[in-house]
Amino acid sequence: MRGDISGLEEFISAKCKGPLGDVRDGKATEKQIEDLKKTFTGLKEGSKPRNENGTWSLSVRNADNATISFKVKKEGEDYKVIEMTVKAGTAKKNR
């Protein structure tokens, strides 16, 4: 995500709230866009997607070791993000 958020709205469900809801509605502020860019910097391989009653869940980690979790559900013919959460990473302890 290099700051160009055009086209993302088609992948975000009407049920999605928060910064992604603002992106979908065209109301995202420059600060929200910058925060999202930082959040998605240095993504690493994440968890294997899991299906829970028709809702797919998956997680990835970013450069700050934060966990970014997505819930995706089929709406019509397409899958759309219905929820995104970010949980701060923990520092590794030296032993």
PyMOL commands that set and color helices and strands:
alter all, ss='L'
color gray80, all
select helices_A, chain A and resi 8-11+18-25+30-39
alter helices_A, ss='H'
color red, helices_A
select strands_A, chain A and resi 50-52+55-61+67-75+78-87
alter strands_A, ss='S'
color yellow, strands_A
deselect
rebuild
show_as cartoon
